[in-house]
Structures are given as structure tokens and as C-alpha cells.
Amino acid sequence: MSAPRTLVASDLDRTLIYSAAALALTMPDARAPRLLCVEVHESKPLSYLTETAAALLTELGDVADFMPTTTRTRKQYQRINLPGPAPKYAICANGGHLLVDGVSDPDWHASVTARLATECAPLAEVREYMAATADPAWVRKHRIAEDLFVYLVVERELLPEEWVKELAVWAENRGWTVSLQGRKIYAVPKPLTKTAAVREVARRTGATLTLAAGDSLLDADLLLAADRGWRPGHGELADSDWTAPAITALPERGVTAGERILREFLHACGRPGTATAA
């Protein structure tokens, strides 16, 4: 019998890679892990993982089909330079684009947009509501991502919690989901999911085992659809104590959680994950 084929579908931001603000380096400075920068934007370093995590990710790419699974747009995703073999597949825009060797599959994108047109309120309605109700005192940017969903960049300490709750209720009634991640508030159509794209890739690769990791509300369906899933000790899912039978809630927070998740992936693939800190 041939060995089982494993698909590893992992969220990126605050799951495997971390901005400087999200690193959560709580240990003494002398014991902090060495970091590898994996994203540069406008000539500035933006995202990191530990050097040990980089070695683990390289090892993972040799034993499984590793697939980045992100809410980032294609342009934002393409700024990232992950160690290890280049992934054949990647999911961007929360499932709106399925990249094959870096190129969006047009048939997949067409099928997604057709679903959105019939199953939820239009993007323009959601964008206009958010623009009309958000206070410029705490909003820094309004963004439309790939003509699929909308998000705001906000001053988190000034953001009224009640506004987020009211937006979530309003969006729910129109077939949309709201997610607060760091300084960004996302409004995403419910039919736009990472899960559907992951299932398609599992079909194409013949994967018999699917592993997943993520930290936000937008990752919940992905984790539930996987055979096994992990979430870090930070993020929306951790804040709400979200869990499920096949989900492991890890205690680690920040960049060390990314390292732990990669070790868990390798262990599930039958590899010990031998990389250690330099």
C-alpha cells in the first residue's frame, strides 16, 4: 500500500508568521529566539518566524503538501517569502482565489463569484454601511480586497466594542461574517470560505489526511473540516475559548506558537520535527 498523502492547510498571519507587534516575546531578552524575516513591504521588514520554525517548515514541505491558506489578497501574499519548497497550491482572499503555481485558477474564481452573487448581500451594500457608521476618529483605512470583501484598519484602543457587535449582527442578517484581527476588522461573505478551496485541493492531490491551523473566526470552518486542527493561545478563537473534538488548543502565544504548530504538523505526519534553536 502507498503511504497516505497529507495536506497541511495553514493560516499565515498570527498563526505561522508574525508582525513585530504580534511576536509576544515575553521571555528575557537573552533567551529570545532568533528570528527570520519572511516579508518586506515598502523596504521595511514586516513579518517573521523563528529560525527554528523556518527549519521545521522546510522539513514539513518535504513530507506533506503544505498549502498557505490566507485572507490576504494575492498581492499581499506574494510579498511573503517562506522557507522550504515553494507551495504548488495556495489559497488567498479567504478562498476567493486558488493559486496553482502562483497563478489564480480562473474556473475556481468564477465559481466563487457566482455563489456570492446569489447567496449574500452585495459587497457595495456592506461597504457603504461600514463607511457610513465607522467613525473617522478611529478608522485609518477603508479597503476592498479583490472585489470580494471589505476591511477597515483601525486604532484598536479607540475602537468601540459596541460598534463591532452591532456590525456583526447587521452583517449576519445579510449573509456576511465579521472578524476582528489585530488592527483590522473584516466583513466577509459567508459563502467565501477557506474550507471549500481546501477540499478542492485535497481532491486534486488525492490527500487522505488534512491538517489545519488558524487563530481567527474566519479559520473556524477550516479547522472543523480538517481531520486534525490546532489553534494558538491567542486570537479570536482563543479569546472565546472555541474548541471542537478534533481541535487542539495550544497554550503558546505569539511567534513561539507558530513553532509549536509546525512541530505538531510534523508529528502528525510521523516525523519528530527535530529542528532546534541555533
C-alpha positions in Angstrom: 0.0 0.0 0.0 1.2 3.5 -0.8 1.8 5.9 2.1 -1.1 8.3 2.9 -0.9 11.7 1.4 -1.2 14.6 3.8 -2.4 18.1 3.0 -1.4 20.8 5.5 -3.6 23.9 5.2 -2.4 26.7 7.5 -3.4 30.2 8.1 -0.4 32.6 8.0 -0.7 35.8 9.9 -0.7 35.3 13.7 -0.6 31.5 13.1 2.8 30.8 11.3 4.1 34.3 10.7 4.0 37.4 13.0 4.4 41.1 12.8 6.7 42.8 15.3 3.7 43.8 17.3 2.4 40.3 17.5 5.6 38.4 18.4 4.8 38.3 22.1 8.4 37.9 23.2 7.7 37.6 26.9 10.9 35.8 27.8 14.1 37.6 28.9 15.9 39.3 26.0 18.9 37.0 26.2 16.6 34.0 25.8 14.5 35.4 22.9 14.5 33.2 19.8 16.4 34.3 16.7 14.0 35.5 14.0 13.9 35.2 10.3 12.1 38.0 8.3 9.8 36.5 5.7 8.1 39.6 4.4 9.3 43.1 3.4 6.9 45.9 2.5 7.9 49.3 1.3 11.5 48.5 2.1 10.6 47.6 5.7 10.7 44.2 7.5 7.1 43.2 8.3 6.6 39.6 9.2 8.8 37.0 11.0 9.0 33.4 12.2 11.7 31.9 14.4 14.7 30.3 12.7 13.7 27.0 14.2 10.2 27.4 12.7 11.9 28.1 9.3 13.7 24.8 9.6 10.6 22.9 10.6 8.6 24.4 7.7 11.3 23.3 5.3 11.1 19.8 6.8 7.3 19.8 6.5 7.4 20.7 2.8 9.4 17.5 2.2 6.8 15.2 3.8 3.4 16.8 3.1 1.6 19.1 0.6 1.9 22.4 2.5 -0.6 25.0 1.4 -0.8 28.5 2.8 -4.4 29.4 3.4 -4.9 33.1 4.0 -7.3 36.0 3.9 -4.6 38.1 2.3 -5.1 39.3 -1.2 -2.8 37.8 -3.9 -0.6 40.9 -3.9 -0.2 40.8 -0.1 0.5 37.0 -0.2 3.1 37.4 -2.9 5.2 39.6 -0.6 5.8 36.6 1.7 9.0 34.6 1.1 8.6 31.4 3.1 11.4 28.9 3.6 11.2 25.4 2.1 9.8 24.1 -1.1 7.6 26.6 -3.0 3.9 25.5 -2.3 2.2 24.3 -5.5 -1.2 25.5 -4.1 -2.1 28.5 -2.0 -5.5 29.9 -1.0 -5.9 33.7 -1.0 -8.7 36.1 -0.3 -10.3 33.6 2.2 -10.9 31.1 -0.6 -11.7 33.6 -3.4 -8.6 32.7 -5.3 -7.0 29.3 -5.6 -3.4 29.7 -6.7 -1.8 26.9 -8.7 2.0 27.5 -9.1 1.3 31.2 -8.2 -1.5 31.7 -10.8 -5.2 32.0 -9.9 -7.4 29.2 -11.2 -10.0 31.1 -13.3 -12.6 28.4 -13.1 -12.4 28.3 -9.3 -12.7 32.1 -9.0 -15.7 32.2 -11.4 -17.5 29.5 -9.3 -16.9 31.5 -6.1 -18.2 34.8 -7.5 -21.2 33.1 -8.9 -22.1 31.8 -5.4 -21.6 35.2 -3.8 -23.9 36.8 -6.4 -26.8 34.5 -5.3 -26.2 33.7 -1.6 -25.5 37.0 0.2 -25.9 40.8 0.1 -23.7 42.6 -2.4 -20.3 44.0 -1.5 -21.4 47.6 -2.2 -24.1 47.4 0.4 -21.7 46.3 3.1 -19.0 48.7 2.2 -21.5 51.6 2.2 -22.8 50.6 5.6 -19.3 50.4 7.2 -18.3 53.7 5.7 -21.4 55.4 7.0 -21.2 54.1 10.5 -17.5 53.9 11.2 -16.0 57.0 13.0 -13.1 58.6 11.2 -11.6 59.2 14.7 -10.6 55.5 14.9 -10.6 54.4 11.2 -7.3 54.7 9.4 -8.1 52.9 6.1 -11.0 51.5 4.2 -10.1 48.7 1.9 -11.8 46.4 -0.6 -10.0 43.1 -1.1 -10.1 41.5 -4.6 -13.6 42.8 -5.1 -14.7 40.1 -2.7 -14.8 41.5 0.8 -14.1 44.7 2.8 -11.9 45.5 5.8 -11.0 48.5 7.9 -7.7 49.3 9.5 -8.4 50.9 12.9 -6.9 52.3 16.1 -7.7 49.4 18.2 -7.6 51.2 21.6 -10.2 53.7 20.3 -12.5 51.1 18.6 -15.9 50.9 20.4 -16.7 47.3 21.2 -20.4 48.0 20.8 -19.9 49.1 17.1 -18.2 45.8 16.3 -21.1 43.9 17.9 -23.7 45.9 16.0 -21.8 45.4 12.7 -21.7 41.7 13.3 -25.5 41.5 13.9 -26.2 43.7 10.8 -23.8 41.6 8.6 -25.2 38.3 9.9 -28.6 39.2 8.7 -27.2 39.7 5.2 -25.1 36.6 4.9 -21.8 38.1 6.0 -19.4 37.4 8.8 -17.4 39.9 10.9 -13.9 39.2 12.2 -11.6 41.4 14.3 -7.9 40.6 13.9 -5.4 42.9 15.4 -6.0 46.3 13.9 -8.2 45.0 11.1 -12.0 44.5 11.0 -13.1 42.2 8.2 -16.5 41.8 6.7 -16.5 38.6 4.6 -19.4 36.9 2.8 -20.3 33.6 4.5 -20.0 31.6 1.2 -16.4 32.8 0.9 -14.6 30.2 2.9 -11.1 28.6 3.0 -12.7 25.2 3.5 -14.3 24.9 0.1 -10.9 25.6 -1.6 -9.1 23.2 0.8 -11.5 20.4 -0.1 -10.9 21.1 -3.8 -7.1 20.9 -3.3 -7.5 17.7 -1.3 -9.4 16.2 -4.2 -6.8 17.3 -6.7 -3.8 16.0 -4.7 -5.5 12.8 -3.5 -4.9 13.7 0.1 -6.2 11.2 2.6 -5.3 13.3 5.7 -5.9 17.0 6.1 -4.3 19.0 8.9 -5.0 22.7 9.6 -4.2 25.6 11.9 -5.6 29.1 12.4 -6.3 31.7 15.0 -9.4 33.7 13.9 -13.1 33.3 13.5 -12.5 33.0 9.7 -10.5 29.9 10.4 -13.1 28.0 12.4 -14.7 26.3 9.4 -11.3 25.3 8.1 -10.3 23.7 11.4 -13.7 21.9 11.7 -13.3 20.5 8.2 -9.8 19.1 8.8 -9.0 15.7 10.3 -7.0 17.4 12.9 -6.6 21.1 13.8 -4.6 23.4 16.1 -5.1 26.9 17.3 -2.7 29.1 19.2 -3.2 30.5 22.7 -4.0 34.0 21.2 -6.5 35.3 18.7 -10.3 35.4 18.3 -10.7 31.6 18.8 -8.6 31.5 22.0 -10.3 34.6 23.3 -13.7 32.9 23.0 -12.4 29.5 24.3 -13.5 28.0 21.0 -12.8 24.3 20.6 -14.1 21.1 19.0 -13.3 17.4 19.3 -10.5 17.2 16.7 -9.0 20.6 17.7 -6.0 21.1 20.0 -5.9 24.4 21.8 -2.2 25.2 22.4 -1.0 27.3 25.3 1.7 29.1 23.4 1.1 32.7 22.3 2.9 34.8 19.7 5.7 33.6 17.5 6.5 30.6 19.6 3.0 29.3 18.9 3.9 29.2 15.2 6.9 27.0 16.0 4.8 24.7 18.1 2.1 24.3 15.4 4.8 23.3 12.9 6.1 20.6 15.3 2.5 19.3 15.7 2.1 19.1 11.9 5.3 17.1 11.6 4.4 14.8 14.5 1.0 14.1 12.8 2.9 13.3 9.6 5.0 10.8 11.5 8.1 13.0 11.8 9.5 14.1 15.1 10.4 17.7 14.0 14.0 17.6 15.0 14.9 21.2 14.3 16.2 23.1 17.4 17.1 26.7 18.2 20.5 27.8 17.0 
